[in-house]
Amino acid sequence: MLGTLDEIVIDCADPVVLSAFWHAVLGGDPPTHRSPDWSYFDSAGGLRIAFQRVPEGKSAKNRVHLDVAVDDVPAAARAAVTLGAVLSGELHSDSVGTFQVLLDPEGNEWCVVRSAQS
């Protein structure tokens, strides 16, 4: 083992806005704004999520995205939309489970998911 995961950092245009959105999705400690260029919060699941301002905008599909486990995918997707998310594509279900792709306020892909074993 090389090390342990310290935090997940998301590049963005507005760390304050994006940290508030993700805090509303994941809960936990209120966001801390170290500067206009760096915000973070410790999620209810214990993982630190940080947001750093970058000059360039998002231009392609994410190579990494967050999956948020929920009890009811359609209800969670509707709730996420009220927080500022945008649906991306249709609801997907198969023998493994159900998921819905969404976009956060800056266009980053993420999913609400429910395993078939849940």
MMTF fields as JSON, N, C-alpha, C and O atoms, coordinates in Angstrom:
{
  "mmtfVersion": "1.0.0",
  "mmtfProducer": "UNKNOWN",
  "numBonds": 471,
  "numAtoms": 472,
  "numGroups": 118,
  "numChains": 1,
  "numModels": 1,
  "chainsPerModel": [1],
  "groupsPerChain": [118],
  "chainIdList": ["A"],
  "bondAtomList": [4, 2, 8, 6, 12, 10, 16, 14, 20, 18, 24, 22, 28, 26, 32, 30, 36, 34, 40, 38, 44, 42, 48, 46, 52, 50, 56, 54, 60, 58, 64, 62, 68, 66, 72, 70, 76, 74, 80, 78, 84, 82, 88, 86, 92, 90, 96, 94, 100, 98, 104, 102, 108, 106, 112, 110, 116, 114, 120, 118, 124, 122, 128, 126, 132, 130, 136, 134, 140, 138, 144, 142, 148, 146, 152, 150, 156, 154, 160, 158, 164, 162, 168, 166, 172, 170, 176, 174, 180, 178, 184, 182, 188, 186, 192, 190, 196, 194, 200, 198, 204, 202, 208, 206, 212, 210, 216, 214, 220, 218, 224, 222, 228, 226, 232, 230, 236, 234, 240, 238, 244, 242, 248, 246, 252, 250, 256, 254, 260, 258, 264, 262, 268, 266, 272, 270, 276, 274, 280, 278, 284, 282, 288, 286, 292, 290, 296, 294, 300, 298, 304, 302, 308, 306, 312, 310, 316, 314, 320, 318, 324, 322, 328, 326, 332, 330, 336, 334, 340, 338, 344, 342, 348, 346, 352, 350, 356, 354, 360, 358, 364, 362, 368, 366, 372, 370, 376, 374, 380, 378, 384, 382, 388, 386, 392, 390, 396, 394, 400, 398, 404, 402, 408, 406, 412, 410, 416, 414, 420, 418, 424, 422, 428, 426, 432, 430, 436, 434, 440, 438, 444, 442, 448, 446, 452, 450, 456, 454, 460, 458, 464, 462, 468, 466],
  "bondOrderList": [1, 1, 1, 1, 1, 1, 1, 1, 1, 1, 1, 1, 1, 1, 1, 1, 1, 1, 1, 1, 1, 1, 1, 1, 1, 1, 1, 1, 1, 1, 1, 1, 1, 1, 1, 1, 1, 1, 1, 1, 1, 1, 1, 1, 1, 1, 1, 1, 1, 1, 1, 1, 1, 1, 1, 1, 1, 1, 1, 1, 1, 1, 1, 1, 1, 1, 1, 1, 1, 1, 1, 1, 1, 1, 1, 1, 1, 1, 1, 1, 1, 1, 1, 1, 1, 1, 1, 1, 1, 1, 1, 1, 1, 1, 1, 1, 1, 1, 1, 1, 1, 1, 1, 1, 1, 1, 1, 1, 1, 1, 1, 1, 1, 1, 1, 1, 1],
  "groupList": [{"groupName": "MET", "atomNameList": ["N", "CA", "C", "O"], "elementList": ["N", "C", "C", "O"], "formalChargeList": [0, 0, 0, 0], "bondAtomList": [1, 0, 2, 1, 3, 2], "bondOrderList": [1, 1, 2], "singleLetterCode": "M", "chemCompType": "L-PEPTIDE LINKING"}, {"groupName": "LEU", "atomNameList": ["N", "CA", "C", "O"], "elementList": ["N", "C", "C", "O"], "formalChargeList": [0, 0, 0, 0], "bondAtomList": [1, 0, 2, 1, 3, 2], "bondOrderList": [1, 1, 2], "singleLetterCode": "L", "chemCompType": "L-PEPTIDE LINKING"}, {"groupName": "GLY", "atomNameList": ["N", "CA", "C", "O"], "elementList": ["N", "C", "C", "O"], "formalChargeList": [0, 0, 0, 0], "bondAtomList": [1, 0, 2, 1, 3, 2], "bondOrderList": [1, 1, 2], "singleLetterCode": "G", "chemCompType": "PEPTIDE LINKING"}, {"groupName": "THR", "atomNameList": ["N", "CA", "C", "O"], "elementList": ["N", "C", "C", "O"], "formalChargeList": [0, 0, 0, 0], "bondAtomList": [1, 0, 2, 1, 3, 2], "bondOrderList": [1, 1, 2], "singleLetterCode": "T", "chemCompType": "L-PEPTIDE LINKING"}, {"groupName": "ASP", "atomNameList": ["N", "CA", "C", "O"], "elementList": ["N", "C", "C", "O"], "formalChargeList": [0, 0, 0, 0], "bondAtomList": [1, 0, 2, 1, 3, 2], "bondOrderList": [1, 1, 2], "singleLetterCode": "D", "chemCompType": "L-PEPTIDE LINKING"}, {"groupName": "GLU", "atomNameList": ["N", "CA", "C", "O"], "elementList": ["N", "C", "C", "O"], "formalChargeList": [0, 0, 0, 0], "bondAtomList": [1, 0, 2, 1, 3, 2], "bondOrderList": [1, 1, 2], "singleLetterCode": "E", "chemCompType": "L-PEPTIDE LINKING"}, {"groupName": "ILE", "atomNameList": ["N", "CA", "C", "O"], "elementList": ["N", "C", "C", "O"], "formalChargeList": [0, 0, 0, 0], "bondAtomList": [1, 0, 2, 1, 3, 2], "bondOrderList": [1, 1, 2], "singleLetterCode": "I", "chemCompType": "L-PEPTIDE LINKING"}, {"groupName": "VAL", "atomNameList": ["N", "CA", "C", "O"], "elementList": ["N", "C", "C", "O"], "formalChargeList": [0, 0, 0, 0], "bondAtomList": [1, 0, 2, 1, 3, 2], "bondOrderList": [1, 1, 2], "singleLetterCode": "V", "chemCompType": "L-PEPTIDE LINKING"}, {"groupName": "CYS", "atomNameList": ["N", "CA", "C", "O"], "elementList": ["N", "C", "C", "O"], "formalChargeList": [0, 0, 0, 0], "bondAtomList": [1, 0, 2, 1, 3, 2], "bondOrderList": [1, 1, 2], "singleLetterCode": "C", "chemCompType": "L-PEPTIDE LINKING"}, {"groupName": "ALA", "atomNameList": ["N", "CA", "C", "O"], "elementList": ["N", "C", "C", "O"], "formalChargeList": [0, 0, 0, 0], "bondAtomList": [1, 0, 2, 1, 3, 2], "bondOrderList": [1, 1, 2], "singleLetterCode": "A", "chemCompType": "L-PEPTIDE LINKING"}, {"groupName": "PRO", "atomNameList": ["N", "CA", "C", "O"], "elementList": ["N", "C", "C", "O"], "formalChargeList": [0, 0, 0, 0], "bondAtomList": [1, 0, 2, 1, 3, 2], "bondOrderList": [1, 1, 2], "singleLetterCode": "P", "chemCompType": "L-PEPTIDE LINKING"}, {"groupName": "SER", "atomNameList": ["N", "CA", "C", "O"], "elementList": ["N", "C", "C", "O"], "formalChargeList": [0, 0, 0, 0], "bondAtomList": [1, 0, 2, 1, 3, 2], "bondOrderList": [1, 1, 2], "singleLetterCode": "S", "chemCompType": "L-PEPTIDE LINKING"}, {"groupName": "PHE", "atomNameList": ["N", "CA", "C", "O"], "elementList": ["N", "C", "C", "O"], "formalChargeList": [0, 0, 0, 0], "bondAtomList": [1, 0, 2, 1, 3, 2], "bondOrderList": [1, 1, 2], "singleLetterCode": "F", "chemCompType": "L-PEPTIDE LINKING"}, {"groupName": "TRP", "atomNameList": ["N", "CA", "C", "O"], "elementList": ["N", "C", "C", "O"], "formalChargeList": [0, 0, 0, 0], "bondAtomList": [1, 0, 2, 1, 3, 2], "bondOrderList": [1, 1, 2], "singleLetterCode": "W", "chemCompType": "L-PEPTIDE LINKING"}, {"groupName": "HIS", "atomNameList": ["N", "CA", "C", "O"], "elementList": ["N", "C", "C", "O"], "formalChargeList": [0, 0, 0, 0], "bondAtomList": [1, 0, 2, 1, 3, 2], "bondOrderList": [1, 1, 2], "singleLetterCode": "H", "chemCompType": "L-PEPTIDE LINKING"}, {"groupName": "ARG", "atomNameList": ["N", "CA", "C", "O"], "elementList": ["N", "C", "C", "O"], "formalChargeList": [0, 0, 0, 0], "bondAtomList": [1, 0, 2, 1, 3, 2], "bondOrderList": [1, 1, 2], "singleLetterCode": "R", "chemCompType": "L-PEPTIDE LINKING"}, {"groupName": "TYR", "atomNameList": ["N", "CA", "C", "O"], "elementList": ["N", "C", "C", "O"], "formalChargeList": [0, 0, 0, 0], "bondAtomList": [1, 0, 2, 1, 3, 2], "bondOrderList": [1, 1, 2], "singleLetterCode": "Y", "chemCompType": "L-PEPTIDE LINKING"}, {"groupName": "GLN", "atomNameList": ["N", "CA", "C", "O"], "elementList": ["N", "C", "C", "O"], "formalChargeList": [0, 0, 0, 0], "bondAtomList": [1, 0, 2, 1, 3, 2], "bondOrderList": [1, 1, 2], "singleLetterCode": "Q", "chemCompType": "L-PEPTIDE LINKING"}, {"groupName": "LYS", "atomNameList": ["N", "CA", "C", "O"], "elementList": ["N", "C", "C", "O"], "formalChargeList": [0, 0, 0, 0], "bondAtomList": [1, 0, 2, 1, 3, 2], "bondOrderList": [1, 1, 2], "singleLetterCode": "K", "chemCompType": "L-PEPTIDE LINKING"}, {"groupName": "ASN", "atomNameList": ["N", "CA", "C", "O"], "elementList": ["N", "C", "C", "O"], "formalChargeList": [0, 0, 0, 0], "bondAtomList": [1, 0, 2, 1, 3, 2], "bondOrderList": [1, 1, 2], "singleLetterCode": "N", "chemCompType": "L-PEPTIDE LINKING"}],
  "groupTypeList": [0, 1, 2, 3, 1, 4, 5, 6, 7, 6, 4, 8, 9, 4, 10, 7, 7, 1, 11, 9, 12, 13, 14, 9, 7, 1, 2, 2, 4, 10, 10, 3, 14, 15, 11, 10, 4, 13, 11, 16, 12, 4, 11, 9, 2, 2, 1, 15, 6, 9, 12, 17, 15, 7, 10, 5, 2, 18, 11, 9, 18, 19, 15, 7, 14, 1, 4, 7, 9, 7, 4, 4, 7, 10, 9, 9, 9, 15, 9, 9, 7, 3, 1, 2, 9, 7, 1, 11, 2, 5, 1, 14, 11, 4, 11, 7, 2, 3, 12, 17, 7, 1, 1, 4, 10, 5, 2, 19, 5, 13, 8, 7, 7, 15, 11, 9, 17, 11],
  "groupIdList": [1, 2, 3, 4, 5, 6, 7, 8, 9, 10, 11, 12, 13, 14, 15, 16, 17, 18, 19, 20, 21, 22, 23, 24, 25, 26, 27, 28, 29, 30, 31, 32, 33, 34, 35, 36, 37, 38, 39, 40, 41, 42, 43, 44, 45, 46, 47, 48, 49, 50, 51, 52, 53, 54, 55, 56, 57, 58, 59, 60, 61, 62, 63, 64, 65, 66, 67, 68, 69, 70, 71, 72, 73, 74, 75, 76, 77, 78, 79, 80, 81, 82, 83, 84, 85, 86, 87, 88, 89, 90, 91, 92, 93, 94, 95, 96, 97, 98, 99, 100, 101, 102, 103, 104, 105, 106, 107, 108, 109, 110, 111, 112, 113, 114, 115, 116, 117, 118],
  "secStructList": [7, 7, 7, 7, 7, 7, 7, 3, 3, 3, 3, 3, 1, 7, 2, 2, 2, 2, 2, 2, 2, 2, 2, 2, 2, 2, 7, 1, 1, 7, 7, 3, 3, 3, 3, 6, 6, 3, 3, 3, 3, 3, 7, 6, 6, 1, 7, 3, 3, 3, 3, 3, 3, 7, 1, 1, 7, 7, 7, 1, 7, 7, 1, 1, 7, 3, 3, 3, 3, 7, 1, 7, 2, 2, 2, 2, 2, 2, 2, 2, 2, 2, 2, 6, 7, 3, 3, 7, 1, 7, 7, 3, 3, 7, 1, 1, 3, 3, 3, 3, 3, 3, 3, 7, 6, 6, 7, 7, 3, 3, 3, 3, 3, 3, 3, 6, 6, 7],
  "xCoordList": [0.844, 0.0, 0.883, 1.844, 0.548, 1.284, 0.815, 1.634, -0.482, -1.032, -2.527, -3.093, -3.161, -4.605, -5.247, -4.611, -6.501, -7.221, -7.453, -8.05, -6.984, -7.127, -8.409, -9.162, -8.667, -9.845, -10.015, -9.089, -11.199, -11.45, -11.548, -12.291, -10.795, -10.774, -11.42, -11.075, -12.356, -13.068, -12.671, -12.835, -12.151, -11.851, -13.163, -14.109, -13.215, -14.47, -14.213, -13.106, -15.27, -15.2, -15.545, -15.02, -16.433, -16.891, -16.958, -17.987, -15.86, -15.817, -16.914, -17.418, -17.285, -18.308, -19.651, -20.323, -20.038, -21.317, -21.323, -22.288, -20.255, -20.238, -20.146, -20.742, -19.42, -19.37, -20.738, -21.113, -21.48, -22.826, -23.754, -24.536, -23.671, -24.488, -24.172, -25.076, -22.897, -22.527, -22.792, -23.108, -22.671, -23.028, -24.511, -24.896, -25.359, -26.799, -27.084, -28.029, -26.284, -26.461, -25.975, -26.667, -24.793, -24.13, -24.21, -23.913, -24.605, -24.655, -23.266, -22.259, -23.231, -21.954, -21.721, -22.653, -20.457, -20.09, -20.278, -20.063, -20.675, -20.839, -19.533, -18.449, -19.634, -18.425, -17.54, -18.011, -16.245, -15.231, -14.653, -14.29, -14.57, -14.037, -12.691, -12.625, -11.618, -10.275, -9.914, -9.184, -10.427, -10.198, -11.244, -11.981, -11.33, -12.273, -11.933, -12.759, -10.713, -10.251, -10.295, -9.971, -10.688, -10.627, -11.673, -11.649, -12.589, -13.604, -13.616, -13.216, -14.078, -14.206, -15.244, -15.631, -15.686, -16.506, -16.255, -15.863, -16.487, -16.399, -17.809, -18.698, -18.008, -19.34, -19.834, -19.057, -21.146, -21.738, -21.097, -21.058, -20.598, -19.917, -18.479, -17.805, -17.991, -16.649, -15.577, -14.427, -15.92, -14.936, -14.902, -15.952, -13.722, -13.587, -13.686, -12.999, -14.559, -14.73, -14.269, -14.772, -13.31, -12.749, -12.992, -13.172, -12.992, -13.284, -12.247, -12.077, -11.546, -10.532, -10.844, -11.204, -10.694, -10.958, -9.852, -8.663, -10.292, -9.36, -9.828, -11.018, -8.911, -9.299, -10.088, -10.898, -9.868, -10.541, -11.866, -12.028, -12.796, -14.076, -14.016, -13.044, -15.056, -15.16, -15.354, -16.167, -14.61, -14.717, -14.987, -15.191, -14.994, -15.221, -15.857, -16.08, -16.145, -16.73, -15.734, -14.526, -16.281, -15.446, -14.75, -15.32, -13.533, -12.853, -13.145, -12.984, -13.573, -13.963, -15.271, -15.446, -16.197, -17.425, -17.843, -17.376, -18.727, -19.222, -20.517, -21.379, -20.657, -21.904, -22.447, -21.747, -23.678, -24.314, -25.384, -26.361, -25.2, -26.145, -27.407, -27.344, -28.566, -29.863, -30.827, -30.575, -31.93, -32.958, -33.917, -34.441, -34.151, -35.132, -34.513, -34.449, -34.06, -33.342, -34.204, -33.748, -35.423, -36.214, -36.473, -36.383, -36.793, -37.041, -35.777, -35.834, -34.636, -33.37, -33.011, -32.511, -33.258, -32.971, -33.839, -33.353, -35.125, -36.005, -35.502, -35.477, -35.102, -34.587, -33.31, -33.115, -32.441, -31.196, -31.485, -30.808, -32.477, -32.851, -33.305, -32.987, -34.037, -34.465, -33.275, -33.364, -32.149, -30.937, -30.077, -29.133, -30.405, -29.637, -29.015, -28.354, -29.197, -28.678, -29.557, -30.673, -29.027, -29.756, -29.704, -28.643, -30.855, -30.882, -30.092, -30.111, -29.389, -28.645, -29.013, -28.543, -29.834, -30.252, -31.397, -31.992, -31.684, -32.81, -32.375, -31.186, -33.341, -33.124, -32.697, -33.302, -31.656, -31.135, -31.376, -31.082, -31.91, -32.114, -31.735, -32.017, -31.089, -30.787, -30.679, -31.087, -30.141, -30.072, -29.118, -29.197, -28.225, -27.259, -27.838, -27.478, -28.739, -29.323, -29.884, -30.137, -30.072, -30.669, -29.795, -29.242, -29.674, -28.941, -29.482, -30.079, -29.251, -29.596, -28.383, -27.851, -27.936, -26.844, -27.416, -28.479, -26.69, -27.053, -25.818, -24.698, -26.036, -24.96, -25.071, -26.167, -23.939, -23.979, -24.062, -24.071, -24.123, -24.293, -23.195, -23.391, -22.038, -20.984, -20.845, -19.886, -21.798, -21.797, -21.03, -20.855, -20.563, -19.855, -20.845, -21.839, -20.567, -21.437, -21.309, -20.223, -22.442, -22.484, -23.741, -24.6, -23.87, -25.015, -25.634, -24.937, -26.953, -27.626, -27.853, -28.295, -27.544, -27.54, -28.218, -28.233, -28.774, -29.292, -28.94, -29.308, -28.228, -27.852, -29.065, -29.937, -29.141, -30.237, -30.229, -31.26, -29.086, -28.977, -29.416, -29.503, -29.696, -30.083, -31.507, -31.992],
  "yCoordList": [-1.18, 0.0, 1.236, 1.332, 2.165, 3.418, 4.425, 5.14, 4.497, 5.477, 5.282, 4.299, 6.238, 6.187, 7.413, 8.456, 7.271, 8.371, 9.489, 9.267, 10.689, 11.848, 12.605, 12.938, 12.883, 13.628, 13.475, 13.082, 13.789, 13.874, 15.357, 16.092, 15.796, 17.206, 17.358, 16.647, 18.29, 18.55, 19.934, 20.929, 19.992, 21.276, 21.943, 21.278, 23.273, 23.974, 25.465, 25.961, 26.161, 27.612, 28.347, 29.431, 27.763, 28.448, 27.474, 26.834, 27.356, 26.414, 26.63, 25.662, 27.868, 28.141, 27.561, 26.888, 27.82, 27.323, 25.804, 25.161, 25.226, 23.779, 23.036, 21.969, 23.574, 22.915, 22.962, 22.012, 24.037, 24.118, 23.083, 22.435, 22.925, 21.939, 20.534, 19.798, 20.168, 18.812, 18.567, 17.442, 19.588, 19.435, 19.122, 18.296, 19.773, 19.494, 18.062, 17.442, 17.53, 16.159, 15.145, 14.164, 15.371, 14.362, 14.59, 13.68, 15.786, 16.072, 16.151, 16.169, 16.198, 16.275, 17.636, 18.416, 17.914, 19.202, 20.317, 20.099, 21.507, 22.623, 22.904, 22.677, 23.394, 23.702, 24.734, 25.656, 24.532, 25.484, 26.137, 25.45, 27.454, 28.188, 28.779, 29.849, 28.058, 28.532, 29.797, 30.645, 29.921, 31.106, 31.076, 30.096, 32.124, 32.068, 30.947, 30.58, 30.407, 29.384, 27.965, 27.025, 27.776, 26.438, 26.3, 27.033, 25.354, 25.032, 23.516, 22.77, 23.068, 21.633, 21.387, 22.298, 20.137, 19.702, 18.222, 17.497, 17.789, 16.38, 15.817, 16.214, 14.889, 14.359, 13.482, 13.05, 13.226, 12.362, 10.976, 10.298, 10.55, 9.259, 9.287, 8.257, 10.472, 10.578, 10.969, 11.177, 11.074, 11.423, 12.931, 13.566, 13.502, 14.935, 15.163, 14.514, 16.103, 16.503, 17.961, 18.821, 18.228, 19.57, 20.088, 19.316, 21.403, 22.073, 23.156, 24.042, 23.078, 24.086, 24.798, 24.185, 26.129, 26.948, 26.704, 26.702, 26.5, 26.395, 27.36, 27.663, 27.844, 28.852, 28.292, 29.008, 27.039, 26.478, 25.832, 25.351, 25.831, 25.186, 23.705, 23.228, 22.99, 21.571, 21.442, 22.159, 20.528, 20.426, 19.009, 18.822, 18.017, 16.637, 15.838, 16.354, 14.579, 13.705, 13.483, 13.374, 13.418, 13.124, 11.779, 10.856, 11.664, 10.373, 9.679, 8.463, 10.434, 9.907, 10.594, 11.784, 9.84, 10.472, 9.851, 8.774, 10.54, 10.056, 9.289, 9.716, 8.148, 7.401, 7.585, 7.316, 8.039, 8.29, 7.217, 7.157, 6.372, 5.299, 5.875, 6.672, 5.453, 5.941, 4.76, 3.694, 4.96, 3.926, 3.942, 2.899, 5.123, 5.285, 6.198, 7.414, 5.599, 6.359, 7.465, 8.606, 7.177, 8.269, 9.418, 10.586, 9.093, 10.149, 10.949, 12.173, 10.273, 10.976, 11.858, 12.968, 11.379, 12.186, 13.44, 14.525, 13.299, 14.478, 15.464, 16.671, 14.95, 15.825, 16.522, 17.703, 15.807, 16.41, 17.535, 18.563, 17.346, 18.398, 19.65, 20.761, 19.495, 20.682, 21.403, 22.592, 20.686, 21.3, 21.973, 22.694, 21.736, 22.348, 21.371, 21.799, 20.062, 19.071, 19.039, 19.557, 18.421, 18.245, 16.762, 16.142, 16.197, 14.803, 14.675, 15.573, 13.541, 13.262, 11.852, 10.868, 11.761, 10.456, 9.878, 10.546, 8.618, 7.921, 7.143, 6.912, 6.751, 5.861, 4.505, 4.001, 3.906, 2.609, 1.576, 1.828, 0.414, -0.69, -1.99, -2.202, -2.863, -4.21, -5.115, -4.724, -6.309, -7.264, -6.825, -7.338, -5.893, -5.417, -4.296, -4.157, -3.489, -2.394, -1.318, -1.542, -0.146, 0.986, 2.213, 2.416, 3.034, 4.293, 5.345, 5.045, 6.598, 7.76, 8.667, 9.046, 9.02, 9.972, 11.374, 11.677, 12.231, 13.636, 14.486, 13.977, 15.773, 16.754, 17.703, 18.161, 18.012, 19.002, 20.396, 20.502, 21.477, 22.821, 23.26, 24.216, 22.576, 22.925, 21.89, 21.934, 20.955, 19.994, 18.71, 17.912, 18.488, 17.254, 16.106, 16.231, 14.976, 13.817, 13.144, 13.08, 12.639, 11.828, 10.988, 11.23, 10.008, 9.105, 8.905, 8.899, 8.741, 8.176, 6.715, 6.396, 5.824, 4.386, 3.601, 4.013, 2.466, 1.502, 0.126, -0.232, -0.641, -1.997, -2.9, -2.689, -3.905, -4.867, -5.655, -6.201, -5.723, -6.446, -5.608, -6.13, -4.326, -3.44, -3.668, -3.002],
  "zCoordList": [0.0, 0.0, 0.0, 0.764, -0.856, -0.949, 0.086, 0.663, 0.333, 1.27, 1.418, 0.94, 2.09, 2.288, 1.645, 1.491, 1.279, 0.641, 1.645, 2.699, 1.324, 2.199, 1.898, 2.813, 0.616, 0.21, -1.292, -2.002, -1.758, -3.193, -3.516, -2.865, -4.525, -4.906, -6.277, -7.222, -6.372, -7.614, -8.117, -7.411, -9.338, -9.974, -10.351, -10.774, -10.196, -10.482, -10.678, -10.472, -11.082, -11.257, -9.971, -9.719, -9.142, -7.929, -6.752, -6.537, -5.986, -4.869, -3.823, -3.254, -3.568, -2.553, -2.989, -2.208, -4.227, -4.739, -4.833, -4.421, -5.372, -5.56, -4.228, -4.082, -3.261, -1.948, -1.268, -0.581, -1.447, -0.868, -1.517, -0.822, -2.839, -3.532, -3.015, -2.62, -3.018, -2.61, -1.131, -0.744, -0.303, 1.113, 1.236, 2.062, 0.423, 0.454, 0.003, 0.491, -0.918, -1.396, -0.359, -0.085, 0.219, 1.044, 2.55, 3.325, 2.977, 4.409, 5.017, 4.309, 6.329, 7.045, 7.649, 7.847, 7.942, 8.528, 7.504, 6.312, 7.951, 7.004, 6.257, 6.794, 5.026, 4.264, 4.962, 5.627, 4.778, 5.222, 3.971, 3.015, 3.981, 2.835, 3.247, 3.852, 2.906, 3.272, 2.529, 3.042, 1.32, 0.492, -0.612, -0.724, -1.433, -2.557, -3.544, -4.38, -3.444, -4.381, -3.828, -4.554, -2.553, -1.955, -0.855, 0.134, -1.038, -0.03, 0.158, -0.735, 1.33, 1.564, 2.648, 3.38, 2.735, 3.87, 4.093, 3.179, 5.317, 5.66, 5.566, 6.32, 4.634, 4.359, 5.5, 6.351, 5.504, 6.53, 6.505, 7.531, 5.349, 5.236, 5.703, 5.698, 6.114, 6.65, 5.65, 6.037, 4.388, 3.371, 3.175, 3.073, 3.122, 2.84, 1.336, 0.546, 0.957, -0.429, -0.514, 0.208, -1.403, -1.54, -2.954, -3.895, -3.078, -4.344, -4.558, -3.721, -5.699, -5.986, -7.284, -8.289, -7.23, -8.421, -9.445, -9.127, -10.684, -11.806, -12.893, -12.975, -13.724, -14.712, -15.895, -16.485, -16.246, -17.416, -17.021, -15.9, -17.946, -17.719, -18.054, -18.639, -17.682, -18.008, -19.508, -20.091, -20.148, -21.601, -22.102, -23.301, -21.234, -21.674, -20.547, -19.451, -20.827, -19.822, -18.675, -18.887, -17.457, -16.292, -16.469, -17.052, -15.975, -15.916, -14.599, -14.494, -13.589, -12.281, -11.917, -12.18, -11.305, -10.838, -9.519, -9.15, -8.814, -7.53, -7.74, -8.508, -7.053, -6.969, -5.563, -4.587, -5.452, -4.165, -3.951, -4.697, -2.933, -2.636, -2.006, -1.07, -2.543, -2.07, -1.974, -2.536, -1.26, -1.161, -2.34, -2.73, -2.911, -3.985, -5.041, -4.863, -6.137, -7.166, -7.786, -7.853, -8.239, -8.831, -7.846, -8.223, -6.592, -5.598, -5.327, -5.207, -5.23, -4.987, -6.174, -5.991, -7.386, -8.574, -8.591, -8.912, -8.246, -8.186, -7.13, -7.368, -5.964, -4.902, -5.351, -5.062, -6.05, -6.538, -7.519, -7.507, -8.359, -9.316, -8.574, -8.998, -7.48, -6.716, -6.093, -5.787, -5.901, -5.35, -6.417, -6.094, -7.697, -8.779, -9.748, -10.695, -9.552, -10.486, -11.742, -11.752, -12.788, -14.045, -14.403, -14.345, -14.773, -15.226, -16.516, -17.358, -16.668, -17.893, -18.348, -17.778, -19.352, -19.845, -19.035, -18.189, -19.317, -18.713, -17.473, -17.256, -16.676, -15.545, -16.091, -17.038, -15.503, -15.942, -14.853, -13.685, -15.221, -14.286, -14.957, -16.137, -14.19, -14.656, -13.439, -12.345, -13.606, -12.504, -11.397, -10.281, -11.685, -10.688, -9.839, -8.67, -10.416, -9.667, -10.573, -11.757, -9.99, -10.689, -10.476, -9.395, -11.529, -11.366, -12.311, -13.345, -11.917, -12.733, -12.784, -11.741, -13.975, -14.147, -14.021, -14.562, -13.294, -13.148, -13.414, -13.472, -13.572, -13.688, -12.517, -12.194, -11.865, -10.788, -11.417, -12.643, -10.611, -11.189, -12.16, -12.911, -12.159, -13.116, -14.224, -14.995, -14.31, -15.403, -15.15, -16.07, -13.917, -13.587, -13.43, -12.715, -14.107, -14.016, -12.656, -12.079, -12.151, -10.938, -10.997, -11.844, -10.121, -10.17, -8.796, -7.781, -8.778, -7.609, -7.965, -9.069, -7.013, -7.302, -6.186, -5.026, -6.571, -5.61, -6.141, -7.26, -5.335, -5.69, -5.614, -4.771, -6.48, -6.454, -5.142, -4.749, -4.462, -3.197, -2.008, -0.897, -2.204, -1.107, -0.682, 0.233]
}
